[in-house]
Amino acid sequence: MEEYYRLEERIKITGLPKNQYMIQSMLEQYIELRAGKFESDRLAVELKRLRMLLQQVNGPDQWGELLLQCQALLEQVIQITNCQLGGRNYAG
């Protein structure tokens, strides 16, 4: 319960609406990719899930949401990778 009150007070101090605070907190936090088995397995599971969805697409009306999911995943991987490389853009 203590965490709840701390979080509520933190939100009040920022002056942001609760939903905006939550979104910013989740999307703008520092994330570090690790090369360990567990972490790479988690990324592999997400990539496999998207691949399976791509294989199940039956028509153009289903592409929109799936492309947004793929784009979001790739943007996050690129952003995290760039942060770990000191913000430099490395082309492969």
TAKA-V89633 format. One record per backbone hydrogen bond with DSSP energy under -1.0 kcal/mol. CO is the residue of the C=O (numbers start at 1). NH is the residue of the N-H. E is the energy in kcal/mol with one decimal. If there is no record, write none. Layout:
co,nh,e
CO,NH,E
CO,NH,E
This chain:
co,nh,e
1,5,-1.8
2,6,-2.3
3,7,-2.6
4,8,-2.6
5,9,-2.4
6,10,-2.1
7,11,-2.3
8,12,-2.1
9,13,-2.2
10,14,-1.6
11,15,-1.2
17,21,-2.5
18,22,-2.5
19,23,-2.3
20,24,-2.6
21,25,-2.7
22,26,-2.3
23,27,-2.6
24,28,-2.3
36,40,-2.4
37,41,-2.4
38,42,-1.9
39,43,-1.9
40,44,-2.3
41,45,-2.4
42,46,-1.8
43,47,-2.4
44,48,-2.5
45,49,-2.3
46,50,-2.1
47,51,-2.3
48,52,-2.5
49,53,-2.0
50,54,-2.3
51,55,-1.9
52,56,-1.0
59,62,-1.8
63,67,-2.9
64,68,-1.9
65,69,-2.0
66,70,-2.5
67,71,-2.7
68,72,-2.4
69,73,-2.3
70,74,-2.6
71,75,-2.6
72,76,-2.1
73,77,-2.3
74,78,-2.5
75,79,-2.7
76,80,-2.6
77,81,-2.5
78,82,-2.8
79,83,-2.1
80,84,-2.0
81,85,-1.4
82,87,-3.4
83,86,-1.3
